[in-house]
Amino acid sequence: MKTDIEIARSTEMKPVAEVAAGIGIGENEIEQYGRYMAKIPVGLIDEEKMKKSRLILVTAITATKAGIGKTTASIGLAMGLEKIGKKAIVALREPSLGPCFGLKGGAAGGGYAQVLPMEKINLHFTGDFHAVTSTHNMIAALLDNYLYQHQAEGFALKEIVWKRVLDVNDRSLRNIVTGLGPRTNGIPQESGFDITPASEIMAILCLAKDLDDVKRRIGNITLGYTFDDKPFTVNDMGVAGAMAALMADAIKPNLVQTTEGSAAIVHGGPFANIAHGCNSVIATREAMTFGDYVITEAGFGADLGAEKFFNIKCRKSGLCPQLTMIVATLQGLKMHGDVPLEKIKEPDAEGIRKGFSNLDRHISNLKGFGQTVLVCFNRFASDTEEEIDMVRRHCEENGVGFAVNDAYARGGNGAADLARKVVELIDRNPSGPLRLTYPDTLDTAGKIEAVARNIYGAGSVKFSSRSLRQMDRIRSLGISHFPVCIAKTQYSFSQDPKKYGAPSGFEFEISDIVINTGAEMIVAIAGDIIRMPGLPKSPQALRIDITDGVIDGLS
C-alpha cells in the first residue's frame, strides 16, 4: 500500500470554492488561502440550522505511543456517511509542529482517510498556530517592557505567572532566565516556555464565541500578582485590543477537504494531556450550521479528551453529542492486557481479554455522561478475523454497539457499515441529556477529586502545598466556579504512564495549579507532567525531507 503522503499527493483535489459550494457556502463568503484552503467567516453560524444537525464525538481507549487512529476514524466516518447519502462534515483540531517533527509525524489522518492538502495542514497551514504563538509572546514582551518602564515608579510584581510558548518540542527552554546583560536588556528574572498547544491563548481561541469574546478573555488573563496579592492582567496594561487584532484571522475556521472531496473544518489545536484537547467551539458550530451530521474528535483517551469535551466545552457552549464513538484497536487492547510492546502485533487472545478492562472503563465513563456509545474497531493489516470477533462478541455481550472501520485501506467504502450503524443508533437510541461530573458550585478541590475518583478510578487525591495555596487564591478571586482541566499522562488512567489497563484505588497527586482567568478554567498539574515536551532519541525530523519541491516523511 502507498504511504500516506503518496496517497495525498496522488489524490486530485477539488478547488476549495467547490468544496464550500457543496455545503452551501458561496465563493464570495470564503477567504481563500491558495486553491485548496479557505477561512470561513464566524458570522455564518446559524443557531436554527444547528438544531437540525447531529453531533458525534469521537474518542478512544488509552492509546499506544503510536496513537489509536481517532483522526483516521473521524475522517473515515464522515466519508462513510457521504457514501450512504448523508451530508457530513468532520471538524478536527490542527496539527502541532511539535509532534510532527517529534514522535508521531503528521496528524491529518492516514491512508485513504486524510484531510488535504496534508503537507500544508501538517506544517504552517493558514498561520493560526503562529498567530497564537505571536499573541502569547507579544503579551510576554509587553509585560517585560511594562515592568522595565515603570520600575522607577516603584512598580513591581511579587510573582509572574505568564511564560512564553513555542510550537516546538524543546526541553532546553522549559526553564530559562531572561533580561541578562546590560541594564537596558530588561530586568533579569526566571521564565520558561510551554508548547503552543498549552497556551492560554489557544484555549481562548477554542472556547470563545467570537472576536469580541476573544478580546474580553485576553483582557482578563492574569499575568502575575502584586505584593498585596492582587492579580495583574492584560487589561491593566491596556493592550487587549491590540492582542485581539493579532487573532482577527485566526478566529476564523479553516475549510479543507477529505481524500474523497467532502468538506472538513480544521481549527484550533490544544493537546488533551496538557490542555483541554478539543477543536474550537466556533468550528464545531460552523460545521453544525452546514452539516446534517458533524463528527468531531477529542484528544487522546476518553479519560482526557472526552472528559474535557463534556465538562469544559459542552458545559460552556451548550453542545451535546447524540452519539459518542470510542475507537479501539487490537494493539491497544493487547498493550493494556500486559502483552509486551514488541509483541502486540502478534495474535494473543488472552492479552485481548485482559485488555478489555481499559475499554470497559472508558465505556462506563461515557455512559455516565449520558452517552449512547458505539465501539469503532480500527482495522490493521495484521489483525485476524478471530481476534476481531472476540472484540465484537465482548461488545455485544455488554450491550454496546460495534462496527469495523476500514477507511484507512478503503476510504469511505471501508466505513460505510460503520456509518450505517451510527445513523441507526442515533435514530433509534440517541444520547440523553448530558450528565456532567460535577456542578459549577463545587469548589476546585472537589471538582478535581470528582474527576480523579469517578473518571480515573483514583482512591484518593493528594494536593501539594503549592496547589493548596493556589486553591486559596482561587477562592479569594471568586472564581471557584471555573471548571477544571487536569493535565496528566495520556498513557494511563493514573498519573503513572506505565500503569496500563484499568488501575484503581491509587493515590492521585496534584503538584501545581495554573489559574486561567482568560480561558476561564483551572489547570491542575498531575504528578510530573510537563507542558513543554522534549524530542525523542529518533525524532521524526530525521525522516522528513524535501527534494525538487516534494516533501517526504510526513505521515
DRENZA-492559 format. One record per residue (C-alpha): residue in one letter; residue number from 0; y, x negated, z. Coordinates in steps of 0.25 Angstrom, whole numbers, plus 5000, padded with zeros to 4 digits. Example, Ala and Ser with C-alpha at 12.3 -4.5 7.8 and 13.67 -1.06 7.14 Angstrom:
2
 r   k   yy   xx   zz
 A   0 4982 4951 5031
 S   1 4996 4945 5029
***
This chain:
555
 r   k   yy   xx   zz
 M   0 5000 5000 5000
 K   1 5014 4995 4997
 T   2 5023 4991 5008
 D   3 5034 5000 5014
 I   4 5045 4992 5007
 E   5 5037 4992 4994
 I   6 5035 5007 4995
 A   7 5050 5009 4998
 R   8 5054 5000 4986
 S   9 5045 5008 4976
 T  10 5050 5022 4980
 E  11 5060 5028 4971
 M  12 5071 5033 4980
 K  13 5080 5045 4977
 P  14 5095 5044 4977
 V  15 5100 5048 4991
 A  16 5108 5059 4985
 E  17 5096 5065 4980
 V  18 5089 5064 4994
 A  19 5101 5070 5000
 A  20 5101 5082 4990
 G  21 5087 5084 4993
 I  22 5090 5088 5007
 G  23 5103 5096 5003
 I  24 5114 5085 5005
 G  25 5123 5083 4993
 E  26 5127 5069 4988
 N  27 5141 5071 4991
 E  28 5137 5073 5006
 I  29 5130 5059 5008
 E  30 5136 5045 5009
 Q  31 5127 5036 5000
 Y  32 5123 5022 5004
 G  33 5117 5018 4991
 R  34 5107 5026 4983
 Y  35 5097 5030 4994
 M  36 5104 5031 5007
 A  37 5116 5040 5012
 K  38 5123 5045 5024
 I  39 5123 5060 5027
 P  40 5136 5066 5034
 V  41 5134 5071 5048
 G  42 5141 5084 5044
 L  43 5129 5089 5036
 I  44 5121 5093 5049
 D  45 5119 5108 5049
 E  46 5115 5114 5062
 E  47 5110 5127 5056
 K  48 5101 5119 5045
 M  49 5096 5110 5057
 K  50 5090 5122 5064
 K  51 5080 5125 5052
 S  52 5075 5110 5052
 R  53 5062 5106 5059
 L  54 5064 5093 5066
 I  55 5051 5084 5068
 L  56 5051 5072 5077
 V  57 5042 5060 5074
 T  58 5038 5051 5086
 A  59 5025 5043 5089
 I  60 5015 5037 5098
 T  61 5019 5024 5105
 A  62 5019 5015 5093
 T  63 5014 5001 5090
 K  64 5023 4990 5087
 A  65 5021 4993 5072
 G  66 5026 5007 5075
 I  67 5019 5020 5073
 G  68 5025 5025 5060
 K  69 5035 5036 5064
 T  70 5045 5034 5053
 T  71 5034 5034 5043
 A  72 5028 5047 5049
 S  73 5042 5053 5049
 I  74 5045 5050 5035
 G  75 5031 5054 5031
 L  76 5032 5067 5037
 A  77 5046 5070 5030
 M  78 5039 5067 5017
 G  79 5027 5075 5020
 L  80 5036 5087 5023
 E  81 5043 5085 5010
 K  82 5029 5085 5003
 I  83 5025 5098 5009
 G  84 5038 5104 5004
 K  85 5047 5103 5017
 K  86 5061 5098 5017
 A  87 5060 5086 5027
 I  88 5070 5075 5032
 V  89 5066 5063 5040
 A  90 5076 5058 5050
 L  91 5074 5043 5055
 R  92 5080 5032 5062
 E  93 5086 5020 5055
 P  94 5078 5007 5056
 S  95 5084 4995 5064
 L  96 5084 4981 5059
 G  97 5078 4976 5072
 P  98 5064 4982 5069
 C  99 5065 4980 5054
 F 100 5067 4965 5056
 G 101 5059 4964 5069
 L 102 5046 4971 5072
 K 103 5044 4983 5063
 G 104 5051 4981 5050
 G 105 5057 4993 5044
 A 106 5058 5007 5049
 A 107 5059 5016 5037
 G 108 5045 5022 5037
 G 109 5033 5016 5030
 G 110 5024 5017 5017
 Y 111 5027 5029 5009
 A 112 5035 5035 5021
 Q 113 5048 5028 5021
 V 114 5063 5031 5021
 L 115 5070 5024 5009
 P 116 5077 5015 5006
 M 117 5069 5008 5017
 E 118 5075 4994 5015
 K 119 5089 4999 5017
 I 120 5085 5009 5029
 N 121 5078 4997 5036
 L 122 5089 4987 5034
 H 123 5104 4991 5035
 F 124 5103 5006 5029
 T 125 5117 5013 5030
 G 126 5122 5004 5041
 D 127 5120 5013 5053
 F 128 5114 5002 5062
 H 129 5125 4993 5058
 A 130 5135 5004 5062
 V 131 5128 5006 5075
 T 132 5128 4991 5078
 S 133 5142 4988 5074
 T 134 5147 5000 5082
 H 135 5140 4995 5094
 N 136 5144 4981 5093
 M 137 5159 4985 5090
 I 138 5159 4992 5103
 A 139 5154 4979 5110
 A 140 5165 4971 5103
 L 141 5175 4981 5107
 L 142 5171 4981 5121
 D 143 5171 4966 5122
 N 144 5185 4966 5116
 Y 145 5190 4977 5125
 L 146 5185 4968 5137
 Y 147 5191 4956 5131
 Q 148 5205 4962 5128
 H 149 5206 4969 5142
 Q 150 5201 4958 5151
 A 151 5216 4954 5154
 E 152 5218 4968 5160
 G 153 5206 4967 5169
 F 154 5197 4976 5161
 A 155 5182 4972 5162
 L 156 5169 4979 5163
 K 157 5159 4977 5174
 E 158 5147 4980 5165
 I 159 5146 4980 5150
 V 160 5134 4988 5144
 W 161 5137 4988 5129
 K 162 5129 4978 5122
 R 163 5128 4974 5107
 V 164 5118 4979 5097
 L 165 5112 4973 5084
 D 166 5101 4979 5075
 V 167 5092 4966 5076
 N 168 5081 4962 5085
 D 169 5087 4950 5093
 R 170 5082 4947 5107
 S 171 5093 4936 5108
 L 172 5104 4946 5108
 R 173 5099 4954 5120
 N 174 5108 4947 5130
 I 175 5120 4939 5126
 V 176 5133 4934 5131
 T 177 5146 4938 5123
 G 178 5160 4932 5124
 L 179 5157 4917 5125
 G 180 5166 4907 5121
 P 181 5182 4907 5121
 R 182 5189 4918 5129
 T 183 5193 4924 5116
 N 184 5178 4927 5113
 G 185 5178 4938 5124
 I 186 5172 4940 5138
 P 187 5159 4934 5140
 Q 188 5148 4944 5144
 E 189 5134 4947 5143
 S 190 5129 4957 5132
 G 191 5117 4959 5123
 F 192 5112 4966 5111
 D 193 5103 4979 5109
 I 194 5097 4982 5095
 T 195 5106 4992 5088
 P 196 5096 5004 5089
 A 197 5098 5003 5104
 S 198 5113 5004 5103
 E 199 5120 5016 5109
 I 200 5128 5018 5096
 M 201 5114 5020 5089
 A 202 5111 5030 5100
 I 203 5124 5037 5098
 L 204 5122 5037 5083
 C 205 5109 5044 5084
 L 206 5113 5054 5095
 A 207 5127 5058 5090
 K 208 5130 5071 5083
 D 209 5142 5066 5074
 L 210 5152 5055 5073
 D 211 5161 5061 5084
 D 212 5149 5061 5093
 V 213 5147 5046 5090
 K 214 5161 5043 5093
 R 215 5160 5051 5106
 R 216 5148 5044 5110
 I 217 5152 5030 5107
 G 218 5165 5032 5115
 N 219 5156 5035 5127
 I 220 5148 5023 5126
 T 221 5148 5015 5139
 L 222 5151 5000 5137
 G 223 5152 4995 5151
 Y 224 5157 4998 5165
 T 225 5170 4995 5172
 F 226 5170 4989 5186
 D 227 5171 5003 5192
 D 228 5159 5007 5185
 K 229 5166 5015 5174
 P 230 5160 5016 5160
 F 231 5168 5009 5149
 T 232 5166 5016 5136
 V 233 5169 5014 5121
 N 234 5179 5025 5123
 D 235 5186 5016 5133
 M 236 5188 5006 5122
 G 237 5193 5017 5113
 V 238 5184 5013 5101
 A 239 5174 5025 5100
 G 240 5181 5030 5087
 A 241 5180 5016 5081
 M 242 5165 5015 5084
 A 243 5163 5029 5079
 A 244 5169 5025 5066
 L 245 5159 5014 5065
 M 246 5148 5024 5066
 A 247 5154 5034 5056
 D 248 5144 5031 5045
 A 249 5132 5028 5054
 I 250 5133 5042 5060
 K 251 5128 5048 5046
 P 252 5113 5049 5044
 N 253 5107 5041 5032
 L 254 5099 5049 5021
 V 255 5088 5041 5014
 Q 256 5074 5045 5009
 T 257 5059 5044 5011
 T 258 5050 5038 5001
 E 259 5048 5051 4995
 G 260 5063 5054 4993
 S 261 5065 5064 5005
 A 262 5077 5063 5014
 A 263 5077 5054 5026
 I 264 5088 5053 5036
 V 265 5089 5040 5044
 H 266 5099 5038 5054
 G 267 5100 5030 5068
 G 268 5091 5020 5074
 P 269 5089 5019 5089
 F 270 5076 5014 5094
 A 271 5067 5023 5103
 N 272 5063 5012 5113
 I 273 5077 5007 5116
 A 274 5086 5019 5111
 H 275 5083 5034 5108
 G 276 5075 5032 5095
 C 277 5080 5043 5086
 N 278 5088 5045 5074
 S 279 5101 5051 5074
 V 280 5103 5066 5078
 I 281 5113 5067 5066
 A 282 5102 5062 5057
 T 283 5091 5072 5063
 R 284 5101 5084 5062
 E 285 5105 5080 5048
 A 286 5090 5080 5044
 M 287 5088 5093 5050
 T 288 5100 5099 5042
 F 289 5093 5095 5029
 G 290 5078 5095 5032
 D 291 5069 5106 5035
 Y 292 5060 5096 5043
 V 293 5066 5084 5049
 I 294 5058 5072 5054
 T 295 5064 5062 5064
 E 296 5057 5051 5072
 A 297 5060 5045 5086
 G 298 5057 5031 5088
 F 299 5044 5024 5094
 G 300 5035 5033 5102
 A 301 5037 5047 5107
 D 302 5040 5041 5121
 L 303 5052 5035 5116
 G 304 5058 5041 5103
 A 305 5053 5055 5105
 E 306 5057 5056 5119
 K 307 5071 5051 5116
 F 308 5071 5060 5104
 F 309 5069 5072 5113
 N 310 5076 5068 5126
 I 311 5088 5062 5119
 K 312 5090 5066 5104
 C 313 5085 5080 5105
 R 314 5092 5082 5119
 K 315 5105 5079 5113
 S 316 5104 5084 5099
 G 317 5096 5097 5101
 L 318 5086 5093 5091
 C 319 5071 5097 5093
 P 320 5060 5094 5084
 Q 321 5050 5105 5080
 L 322 5039 5094 5080
 T 323 5036 5080 5085
 M 324 5027 5071 5077
 I 325 5020 5060 5084
 V 326 5016 5048 5075
 A 327 5003 5041 5079
 T 328 4994 5030 5073
 L 329 4980 5025 5075
 Q 330 4986 5011 5078
 G 331 4996 5016 5088
 L 332 4985 5024 5095
 K 333 4976 5012 5096
 M 334 4986 5004 5102
 H 335 4988 5014 5113
 G 336 4973 5014 5114
 D 337 4973 4999 5118
 V 338 4968 4994 5105
 P 339 4973 4980 5103
 L 340 4985 4980 5093
 E 341 4977 4971 5083
 K 342 4966 4981 5082
 I 343 4974 4995 5081
 K 344 4971 4996 5066
 E 345 4956 4996 5069
 P 346 4948 5008 5072
 D 347 4947 5011 5087
 A 348 4944 5025 5091
 E 349 4945 5022 5106
 G 350 4959 5016 5104
 I 351 4964 5028 5097
 R 352 4958 5037 5108
 K 353 4965 5029 5119
 G 354 4978 5029 5111
 F 355 4979 5044 5111
 S 356 4985 5043 5125
 N 357 4998 5038 5119
 L 358 4998 5049 5108
 D 359 4995 5060 5118
 R 360 5006 5055 5128
 H 361 5016 5056 5117
 I 362 5011 5070 5112
 S 363 5012 5075 5126
 N 364 5026 5070 5128
 L 365 5031 5076 5115
 K 366 5025 5089 5119
 G 367 5032 5088 5132
 F 368 5045 5089 5123
 G 369 5040 5102 5118
 Q 370 5036 5096 5104
 T 371 5025 5100 5095
 V 372 5018 5087 5091
 L 373 5011 5082 5079
 V 374 5004 5069 5078
 C 375 5007 5061 5065
 F 376 4996 5051 5063
 N 377 5001 5039 5054
 R 378 4990 5035 5046
 F 379 4988 5020 5044
 A 380 4979 5013 5033
 S 381 4969 5008 5044
 D 382 4967 5022 5050
 T 383 4953 5028 5050
 E 384 4951 5043 5048
 E 385 4942 5043 5060
 E 386 4953 5038 5069
 I 387 4964 5047 5063
 D 388 4954 5059 5066
 M 389 4954 5054 5080
 V 390 4969 5056 5082
 R 391 4968 5069 5074
 R 392 4958 5075 5084
 H 393 4965 5070 5096
 C 394 4978 5077 5092
 E 395 4970 5090 5088
 E 396 4963 5090 5102
 N 397 4976 5089 5109
 G 398 4983 5100 5100
 V 399 4992 5090 5093
 G 400 4995 5091 5078
 F 401 4990 5079 5070
 A 402 4993 5074 5056
 V 403 4991 5061 5048
 N 404 5003 5055 5041
 D 405 5000 5046 5029
 A 406 5014 5045 5024
 Y 407 5014 5030 5024
 A 408 5004 5029 5013
 R 409 5006 5043 5006
 G 410 5020 5047 5008
 G 411 5024 5062 5010
 N 412 5010 5066 5005
 G 413 5004 5058 5017
 A 414 5012 5066 5027
 A 415 5010 5080 5020
 D 416 5000 5084 5030
 L 417 5008 5079 5042
 A 418 5020 5087 5036
 R 419 5012 5100 5035
 K 420 5007 5098 5050
 V 421 5021 5096 5054
 V 422 5026 5109 5047
 E 423 5014 5117 5053
 L 424 5017 5112 5067
 I 425 5032 5115 5066
 D 426 5029 5129 5060
 R 427 5018 5133 5070
 N 428 5022 5125 5083
 P 429 5036 5119 5083
 S 430 5040 5111 5095
 G 431 5046 5119 5106
 P 432 5059 5117 5114
 L 433 5062 5103 5117
 R 434 5058 5099 5131
 L 435 5065 5086 5136
 T 436 5060 5076 5146
 Y 437 5072 5078 5156
 P 438 5084 5086 5157
 D 439 5098 5081 5156
 T 440 5101 5084 5171
 L 441 5090 5074 5175
 D 442 5096 5060 5180
 T 443 5093 5047 5172
 A 444 5082 5042 5181
 G 445 5075 5056 5180
 K 446 5076 5056 5165
 I 447 5070 5042 5164
 E 448 5059 5046 5173
 A 449 5056 5059 5165
 V 450 5054 5051 5152
 A 451 5047 5040 5159
 R 452 5037 5049 5166
 N 453 5036 5061 5156
 I 454 5036 5053 5143
 Y 455 5031 5039 5146
 G 456 5022 5042 5157
 A 457 5028 5033 5168
 G 458 5024 5035 5183
 S 459 5038 5030 5188
 V 460 5051 5025 5183
 K 461 5058 5012 5190
 F 462 5072 5010 5188
 S 463 5079 4996 5189
 S 464 5091 4994 5197
 R 465 5100 4993 5185
 S 466 5094 5006 5179
 L 467 5097 5013 5193
 R 468 5111 5008 5193
 Q 469 5113 5014 5178
 M 470 5108 5027 5183
 D 471 5118 5027 5194
 R 472 5129 5024 5183
 I 473 5123 5036 5174
 R 474 5125 5045 5186
 S 475 5139 5041 5189
 L 476 5143 5042 5174
 G 477 5138 5056 5174
 I 478 5128 5054 5162
 S 479 5115 5057 5169
 H 480 5113 5068 5159
 F 481 5110 5058 5147
 P 482 5096 5057 5142
 V 483 5088 5044 5144
 C 484 5084 5035 5133
 I 485 5073 5026 5138
 A 486 5071 5012 5132
 K 487 5057 5007 5133
 T 488 5046 5001 5125
 Q 489 5041 5008 5113
 Y 490 5026 5003 5114
 S 491 5022 5011 5127
 F 492 5025 5023 5135
 S 493 5029 5014 5146
 Q 494 5039 5002 5147
 D 495 5027 4992 5144
 P 496 5025 4991 5129
 K 497 5010 4987 5131
 K 498 5006 5000 5139
 Y 499 5000 5007 5127
 G 500 4994 5021 5127
 A 501 5000 5031 5137
 P 502 5003 5023 5150
 S 503 5007 5032 5162
 G 504 5011 5030 5177
 F 505 5019 5017 5174
 E 506 5032 5013 5180
 F 507 5043 5014 5170
 E 508 5055 5005 5173
 I 509 5069 5007 5169
 S 510 5076 4993 5168
 D 511 5090 4998 5164
 I 512 5098 5010 5159
 V 513 5108 5010 5148
 I 514 5119 5021 5148
 N 515 5123 5026 5134
 T 516 5135 5035 5137
 G 517 5137 5036 5122
 A 518 5123 5039 5117
 E 519 5122 5048 5130
 M 520 5109 5043 5135
 I 521 5104 5033 5145
 V 522 5095 5022 5140
 A 523 5084 5018 5150
 I 524 5078 5004 5148
 A 525 5063 5004 5152
 G 526 5058 4990 5156
 D 527 5062 4978 5148
 I 528 5064 4986 5134
 I 529 5075 4978 5126
 R 530 5085 4985 5117
 M 531 5086 4972 5108
 P 532 5072 4969 5102
 G 533 5068 4955 5099
 L 534 5061 4951 5086
 P 535 5046 4949 5085
 K 536 5040 4936 5082
 S 537 5037 4940 5068
 P 538 5049 4949 5064
 Q 539 5049 4958 5052
 A 540 5061 4950 5047
 L 541 5050 4939 5043
 R 542 5045 4949 5033
 I 543 5058 4955 5027
 D 544 5063 4948 5014
 I 545 5072 4951 5002
 T 546 5069 4946 4988
 D 547 5077 4949 4976
 G 548 5083 4960 4984
 V 549 5070 4967 4988
 I 550 5067 4968 5003
 D 551 5053 4966 5009
 G 552 5047 4967 5023
 L 553 5053 4980 5027
 S 554 5042 4989 5031
***
